[in-house]
Amino acid sequence: LVLVLMVGAVAVGRGALAGLAPAPARAAATSSAGGRSVVVAPGDTLWSIARRLQPTGDVRPLVDRLVAAHGSAAIEPGDRIALPN
């Protein structure tokens, strides 16, 4: 019994059951009268948002524009970031 519990604990610790968990929410781009924006979801970073907006190439300039639009590099779930043109 102890061996079974130890093997189970190791499997869970290594993420063996991670496929059963729901996928994390992703930032959703929205449009409004003020322009397009992104609402930050749990687990998002400015880098991950930039990569979704620009799937290829160097995203550093886009990250810089997102920081400027948000006013800070620190983001939290629920923050709304205006998308640069």
Buried (B, 14 or more C-beta within 10 A) or exposed (E): EEEEEEEEEEEEEEEEEEEEEEEEEBBEBEEEEEEBBBBBBEEBEBEBBBBBBEEEEEBEEBBBBBBEBBEEEEBEEEBEBBBBE
